[in-house]
Amino acid sequence: MATQTAKLWHELRRRRLPPLPSVRDLVKLYQLNAIKQLSQNFLLDHKLTSKIAKAAGNIENCIVCEVGPGPGGITRSILERNPLKVILIERDKRFESVLKILQDACPGKIDVYWGDVLSFQMSKLIPQEHASPWDSYQPKIHIIGNLPFNISTPLISRWLSDISEQKNAWTFGRVPLTLTFQKEVAERLTAETSTEQRSRLSVMAQYLTHCDLKFIIKGSAFVPKPDVDVGVVKFTPRKEPLIRQPYRLVEKVVKQTFCMRGKYCCRPISTLFPNIVRQSFTKMLFEQSLVYPNTRPYELAMEDFERLCDTYASIISTYPEIGKYEYRAVQADIKWENEYGGKFDSFKLPENEVARRASRIKPLEVVAEDLAMSCEEEIKQTEMDEDPYYVR
């Protein structure tokens, strides 16, 4: 019994940091005011930083890469969980003195790298011996970060792309992430089908990872206080993506699907195709994918997006020129028609139909009429036509 007590006491001492000034005191001492242009908000409450470190799971004897440590609040909570190594990536060199205090307190435990995380290659910082096969167990590597609001969405988009291609930190296997986002963004990332928050981010994140909204932190806990609350989300990469197509293709299909969120999905999805052949290829896409066109984008299940992406991939494999069309490019339709239009004469609409559509601000209403009428609407229309007492 005495031996077990001694071991437990030794373990507790090993995890405990040496006496240090509080993070709040260091921020005041070094006059580390948050810079609004960098969307900096410091989390100084030790209970909350410990909760974030705990949300990452078991990080003992793991390599932890923390993004944007700032004055080191979350860093201290990570160190208390006894990781093998903590790698810090920070852009603002004003925090050099504060982080140096932590380095001196934990010799050989902390490495600090200065740079913009959006262009940082974490694969260069981690020894290859910590890698594990993608379809095997998770490597003992974790990414944790209190992200600035202004880079959180582009950063997670870039990392999702890296996960799909198994590069950057994910050359070492299915490395999990525990990150902070604005509450609204966190809810979008984890939103289920047919919910108000369902969006492009939901589909892109969930087809590649298991997303879990751990908890919400009130904005009042941060210094300075932001106008919004903050959500902590954990991402665990899937062994197999739910959509087996290149990331850029999936991103293109999903982005266009949600570009008109309130309309039937046939309308925004039709913008994948040039105007002169739009109706023919939109009809082809829905007929082959067996997706119901009279559905709102946020009502589409992951299986629907899988079939849409697979069918679109099949179409551009047969007609590569279609894949070169970008709806939002300058004069996209004119340039595409001048370069490739002659090859698609059999798919074009009659001249009078093209002119009629070109005169509209919102073309392709006819596609919505042809594809988006549900069975219920057809039945109702038939009943109205047959009812002599129905007043129009």
C-alpha positions as CSV (number, residue, x, y, z in Angstrom):
1,M,0.0,0.0,0.0
2,A,2.8,2.4,0.9
3,T,4.5,1.6,-2.4
4,Q,1.4,2.4,-4.4
5,T,0.9,5.7,-2.5
6,A,4.6,6.6,-3.2
7,K,4.1,5.9,-6.9
8,L,0.9,8.0,-7.0
9,W,2.6,10.9,-5.3
10,H,5.6,10.6,-7.7
11,E,3.2,10.7,-10.6
12,L,1.4,13.8,-9.3
13,R,4.7,15.6,-8.8
14,R,5.8,14.6,-12.3
15,R,2.7,16.2,-13.8
16,R,2.8,19.4,-11.7
17,L,4.5,22.4,-13.2
18,P,7.0,24.3,-11.1
19,P,5.8,27.5,-9.4
20,L,5.1,30.1,-12.1
21,P,3.4,33.5,-12.3
22,S,-0.2,33.2,-13.4
23,V,-0.9,33.8,-17.1
24,R,-3.0,36.9,-16.2
25,D,0.0,38.4,-14.3
26,L,2.4,37.7,-17.2
27,V,0.0,39.4,-19.6
28,K,-0.1,42.5,-17.4
29,L,3.7,42.4,-16.8
30,Y,4.6,42.2,-20.5
31,Q,1.7,44.4,-21.5
32,L,0.4,41.8,-24.0
33,N,-2.7,43.5,-25.2
34,A,-4.8,41.5,-27.7
35,I,-4.4,42.8,-31.3
36,K,-7.8,43.2,-32.9
37,Q,-6.5,42.8,-36.5
38,L,-5.2,39.3,-35.5
39,S,-8.6,38.4,-33.8
40,Q,-6.8,37.6,-30.6
41,N,-8.8,36.6,-27.6
42,F,-7.0,35.2,-24.6
43,L,-8.4,32.4,-22.5
44,L,-7.0,32.9,-18.9
45,D,-9.4,30.7,-16.9
46,H,-7.4,27.6,-15.9
47,K,-10.5,25.5,-15.4
48,L,-11.6,26.1,-19.0
49,T,-8.1,25.6,-20.5
50,S,-7.9,22.3,-18.6
51,K,-11.3,21.4,-20.0
52,I,-10.1,22.0,-23.6
53,A,-7.0,19.8,-22.9
54,K,-9.2,17.1,-21.5
55,A,-11.5,17.2,-24.5
56,A,-8.6,16.2,-26.7
57,G,-8.6,12.8,-24.9
58,N,-5.6,10.9,-23.5
59,I,-2.5,12.9,-24.5
60,E,-0.1,11.4,-22.0
61,N,3.2,10.5,-23.7
62,C,1.9,12.0,-27.0
63,I,3.3,14.7,-29.2
64,V,0.9,17.7,-29.0
65,C,1.0,20.5,-31.6
66,E,-0.7,23.6,-30.3
67,V,-1.6,26.3,-32.8
68,G,-1.7,29.9,-31.5
69,P,-0.6,29.4,-27.9
70,G,-0.6,33.1,-27.2
71,P,0.5,33.7,-23.5
72,G,0.4,30.0,-22.9
73,G,-2.8,29.4,-21.0
74,I,-3.8,26.2,-22.8
75,T,-0.1,25.2,-23.0
76,R,0.1,24.9,-19.2
77,S,-3.0,22.7,-19.1
78,I,-1.5,20.5,-21.9
79,L,1.7,20.2,-19.9
80,E,-0.2,19.1,-16.8
81,R,-1.4,16.0,-18.7
82,N,2.2,14.9,-19.2
83,P,2.7,14.8,-23.0
84,L,6.0,13.6,-24.5
85,K,6.6,16.8,-26.4
86,V,4.7,20.1,-27.0
87,I,5.2,21.9,-30.3
88,L,4.0,25.5,-30.4
89,I,3.3,27.4,-33.6
90,E,2.8,31.1,-33.0
91,R,2.8,34.1,-35.3
92,D,3.0,36.9,-32.8
93,K,6.6,37.3,-31.5
94,R,5.4,39.4,-28.6
95,F,4.8,36.2,-26.7
96,E,8.4,35.1,-27.0
97,S,9.3,36.1,-23.4
98,V,6.2,34.4,-21.9
99,L,6.7,31.1,-23.8
100,K,10.5,31.2,-22.9
101,I,9.4,31.0,-19.2
102,L,7.5,27.8,-19.9
103,Q,10.4,26.4,-21.9
104,D,12.8,27.0,-19.0
105,A,10.3,25.5,-16.5
106,C,10.0,22.3,-18.6
107,P,13.5,21.7,-20.2
108,G,13.4,19.7,-23.4
109,K,9.6,19.5,-23.4
110,I,8.6,22.5,-25.5
111,D,9.6,23.5,-29.0
112,V,8.5,26.9,-30.3
113,Y,8.2,27.8,-34.0
114,W,7.3,31.2,-35.4
115,G,5.2,31.5,-38.5
116,D,1.8,31.6,-40.1
117,V,0.0,28.3,-39.5
118,L,-1.9,28.7,-42.8
119,S,1.3,28.0,-44.6
120,F,3.1,25.9,-42.0
121,Q,4.1,22.3,-42.7
122,M,3.7,20.4,-39.4
123,S,5.1,17.2,-41.0
124,K,8.6,18.7,-40.7
125,L,8.3,19.0,-37.0
126,I,7.3,15.5,-36.0
127,P,9.7,12.5,-36.0
128,Q,8.8,9.8,-38.5
129,E,8.9,7.1,-35.7
130,H,5.5,8.4,-34.4
131,A,3.7,7.6,-37.6
132,S,1.1,4.8,-37.9
133,P,-0.8,3.3,-40.9
134,W,-4.0,5.2,-41.9
135,D,-6.3,2.2,-41.4
136,S,-4.6,1.2,-38.2
137,Y,-4.7,2.8,-34.7
138,Q,-4.4,6.5,-34.3
139,P,-0.9,7.9,-33.9
140,K,0.1,9.4,-30.6
141,I,-0.1,12.9,-32.1
142,H,-2.7,15.6,-31.3
143,I,-3.4,19.1,-32.6
144,I,-5.0,21.6,-30.2
145,G,-5.7,25.2,-30.7
146,N,-7.6,28.3,-29.7
147,L,-7.9,29.6,-33.2
148,P,-8.3,33.3,-34.1
149,F,-11.8,33.9,-35.6
150,N,-10.5,35.4,-38.8
151,I,-8.5,32.3,-39.9
152,S,-10.6,29.5,-38.3
153,T,-12.7,28.7,-41.4
154,P,-9.9,28.9,-44.1
155,L,-7.6,26.9,-41.8
156,I,-10.0,24.0,-41.2
157,S,-10.8,24.0,-44.9
158,R,-7.1,23.7,-45.7
159,W,-6.6,21.0,-43.1
160,L,-9.6,19.0,-44.4
161,S,-7.9,19.1,-47.8
162,D,-4.7,17.8,-46.2
163,I,-6.7,15.0,-44.4
164,S,-8.2,13.9,-47.7
165,E,-4.8,13.8,-49.3
166,Q,-3.1,12.4,-46.2
167,K,-0.4,15.1,-46.2
168,N,1.0,17.7,-43.7
169,A,0.5,16.3,-40.2
170,W,-1.7,13.5,-41.6
171,T,1.2,11.8,-43.3
172,F,1.6,10.3,-39.8
173,G,-1.9,8.8,-39.8
174,R,-5.3,9.8,-38.5
175,V,-4.2,12.7,-36.3
176,P,-7.2,14.2,-34.3
177,L,-7.8,17.9,-33.8
178,T,-9.4,19.8,-30.9
179,L,-10.1,23.4,-31.9
180,T,-12.1,26.4,-31.0
181,F,-14.5,28.2,-33.3
182,Q,-17.2,30.8,-33.1
183,K,-20.3,29.1,-31.7
184,E,-22.1,29.6,-35.0
185,V,-19.3,28.0,-37.0
186,A,-18.9,25.1,-34.5
187,E,-22.6,24.4,-34.9
188,R,-22.4,24.4,-38.7
189,L,-19.4,22.0,-38.6
190,T,-21.4,19.5,-36.5
191,A,-24.9,20.1,-37.9
192,E,-27.0,17.1,-39.0
193,T,-29.1,16.8,-42.1
194,S,-32.3,19.0,-42.3
195,T,-31.2,21.3,-39.4
196,E,-31.0,25.0,-39.7
197,Q,-27.2,25.1,-39.4
198,R,-26.6,22.5,-42.1
199,S,-24.1,24.0,-44.6
200,R,-21.2,23.5,-46.9
201,L,-18.9,23.2,-43.9
202,S,-21.1,20.5,-42.4
203,V,-20.7,18.2,-45.4
204,M,-17.0,18.9,-46.0
205,A,-16.1,18.2,-42.4
206,Q,-18.3,15.2,-41.8
207,Y,-17.5,13.2,-45.0
208,L,-13.9,13.2,-43.9
209,T,-14.0,13.2,-40.1
210,H,-16.1,12.4,-37.1
211,C,-17.1,15.8,-35.7
212,D,-18.1,16.3,-32.1
213,L,-19.1,19.6,-30.4
214,K,-17.6,19.1,-27.0
215,F,-18.9,22.2,-25.1
216,I,-19.6,25.9,-25.4
217,I,-17.5,28.6,-23.7
218,K,-19.2,31.9,-22.9
219,G,-17.6,34.9,-24.6
220,S,-17.2,36.6,-21.2
221,A,-14.5,34.0,-20.4
222,F,-12.1,35.6,-22.9
223,V,-10.0,38.7,-22.7
224,P,-11.0,40.9,-24.5
225,K,-14.6,39.7,-24.5
226,P,-15.7,38.8,-28.1
227,D,-19.3,39.5,-29.3
228,V,-20.0,35.7,-29.6
229,D,-19.6,32.5,-27.7
230,V,-17.1,29.9,-28.6
231,G,-17.5,26.2,-29.3
232,V,-14.9,23.5,-28.9
233,V,-15.0,20.8,-31.6
234,K,-13.0,17.6,-31.9
235,F,-12.3,16.1,-35.3
236,T,-11.3,12.5,-35.7
237,P,-10.4,11.5,-39.3
238,R,-12.3,8.6,-40.8
239,K,-10.5,5.5,-42.0
240,E,-12.6,5.8,-45.2
241,P,-14.2,9.0,-46.4
242,L,-17.9,8.9,-47.0
243,I,-17.4,10.3,-50.5
244,R,-14.7,8.6,-52.5
245,Q,-13.9,11.4,-54.9
246,P,-11.0,14.0,-55.0
247,Y,-11.4,16.8,-52.4
248,R,-11.6,19.5,-55.0
249,L,-14.4,17.8,-56.9
250,V,-16.4,17.3,-53.7
251,E,-15.8,20.9,-52.7
252,K,-17.0,22.2,-56.0
253,V,-20.2,20.1,-56.0
254,V,-21.0,21.0,-52.3
255,K,-20.1,24.6,-52.7
256,Q,-22.4,25.0,-55.7
257,T,-25.2,23.1,-54.0
258,F,-25.3,25.5,-51.1
259,C,-24.8,28.7,-53.2
260,M,-28.6,29.0,-53.2
261,R,-29.5,27.4,-49.9
262,G,-33.2,28.3,-49.9
263,K,-34.0,27.0,-53.4
264,Y,-34.6,23.5,-54.6
265,C,-31.3,21.8,-55.1
266,C,-31.7,21.4,-58.9
267,R,-31.3,25.2,-59.2
268,P,-27.9,25.7,-57.5
269,I,-26.6,22.3,-58.7
270,S,-27.4,23.3,-62.3
271,T,-24.6,26.0,-62.0
272,L,-22.1,23.2,-62.3
273,F,-22.8,23.3,-66.1
274,P,-22.4,26.0,-68.8
275,N,-25.6,27.9,-69.6
276,I,-26.0,26.6,-73.2
277,V,-26.0,23.0,-72.0
278,R,-27.3,23.5,-68.5
279,Q,-30.7,21.9,-68.8
280,S,-29.5,18.8,-70.6
281,F,-26.7,18.0,-68.2
282,T,-28.7,18.9,-65.0
283,K,-31.4,16.5,-66.1
284,M,-28.7,13.9,-66.8
285,L,-27.1,14.4,-63.3
286,F,-30.4,14.0,-61.4
287,E,-31.6,11.0,-63.5
288,Q,-28.3,9.1,-63.1
289,S,-27.8,10.0,-59.4
290,L,-31.4,9.2,-58.4
291,V,-31.4,12.3,-56.2
292,Y,-34.8,14.0,-55.8
293,P,-34.5,17.5,-57.4
294,N,-37.3,19.0,-55.3
295,T,-35.1,18.9,-52.2
296,R,-33.5,21.9,-50.3
297,P,-29.7,21.7,-50.1
298,Y,-29.7,21.3,-46.3
299,E,-32.1,18.4,-46.6
300,L,-29.7,16.3,-48.7
301,A,-28.2,13.4,-46.8
302,M,-24.5,12.4,-47.1
303,E,-25.6,9.5,-49.4
304,D,-27.2,12.0,-51.8
305,F,-24.0,14.0,-51.9
306,E,-22.1,10.8,-52.6
307,R,-24.3,10.0,-55.5
308,L,-24.1,13.5,-56.9
309,C,-20.3,13.6,-56.7
310,D,-20.0,10.2,-58.2
311,T,-22.3,11.1,-61.1
312,Y,-20.6,14.4,-61.7
313,A,-17.2,12.7,-61.8
314,S,-18.6,10.2,-64.3
315,I,-19.9,13.1,-66.5
316,I,-16.7,15.0,-66.5
317,S,-14.8,11.8,-67.2
318,T,-16.9,11.4,-70.4
319,Y,-17.0,15.2,-71.1
320,P,-13.8,16.7,-69.7
321,E,-14.7,20.1,-71.0
322,I,-17.6,20.3,-68.6
323,G,-15.2,20.0,-65.6
324,K,-13.4,23.1,-66.8
325,Y,-16.4,25.3,-66.3
326,E,-16.4,27.6,-63.3
327,Y,-19.7,29.4,-62.6
328,R,-18.2,32.3,-60.7
329,A,-15.4,33.1,-63.1
330,V,-15.5,36.3,-65.1
331,Q,-17.5,35.8,-68.3
332,A,-17.5,32.1,-67.6
333,D,-20.3,31.2,-70.1
334,I,-18.9,33.3,-73.0
335,K,-15.4,31.9,-72.6
336,W,-16.5,28.3,-72.3
337,E,-18.9,28.6,-75.2
338,N,-16.2,30.1,-77.5
339,E,-13.7,27.4,-76.6
340,Y,-15.8,24.3,-76.3
341,G,-19.3,25.1,-77.4
342,G,-19.0,23.6,-80.9
343,K,-18.5,20.1,-79.4
344,F,-21.8,20.2,-77.6
345,D,-24.3,21.2,-80.3
346,S,-26.4,18.2,-79.6
347,F,-26.9,19.3,-76.0
348,K,-27.8,22.9,-76.8
349,L,-31.2,24.4,-76.5
350,P,-33.0,26.0,-79.5
351,E,-31.9,29.5,-80.3
352,N,-35.1,31.1,-79.2
353,E,-34.8,29.3,-75.8
354,V,-31.3,30.5,-75.3
355,A,-32.2,34.1,-76.1
356,R,-35.2,33.9,-73.8
357,R,-33.0,32.7,-70.9
358,A,-30.2,35.1,-71.6
359,S,-32.7,38.0,-71.1
360,R,-33.5,36.8,-67.5
361,I,-31.6,37.8,-64.4
362,K,-32.1,34.3,-63.1
363,P,-31.8,31.8,-66.0
364,L,-32.9,28.2,-65.9
365,E,-36.4,28.7,-64.3
366,V,-37.5,26.1,-66.8
367,V,-35.2,23.5,-65.1
368,A,-36.9,24.1,-61.8
369,E,-40.3,23.7,-63.5
370,D,-39.2,20.5,-65.3
371,L,-37.3,18.9,-62.5
372,A,-38.5,20.3,-59.2
373,M,-42.2,19.6,-59.3
374,S,-42.9,16.9,-56.7
375,C,-45.4,14.1,-57.0
376,E,-47.6,15.8,-54.4
377,E,-47.7,19.0,-56.4
378,E,-48.6,17.1,-59.6
379,I,-51.4,15.3,-57.8
380,K,-52.7,18.5,-56.3
381,Q,-52.6,20.2,-59.7
382,T,-54.5,17.3,-61.3
383,E,-57.2,17.5,-58.6
384,M,-57.5,21.3,-59.1
385,D,-57.9,20.8,-62.8
386,E,-60.6,18.2,-62.4
387,D,-62.5,20.1,-59.6
388,P,-65.1,22.3,-61.2
389,Y,-65.6,24.2,-57.9
390,Y,-62.0,25.2,-57.5
391,V,-61.7,29.0,-57.8
392,R,-58.5,30.1,-59.5
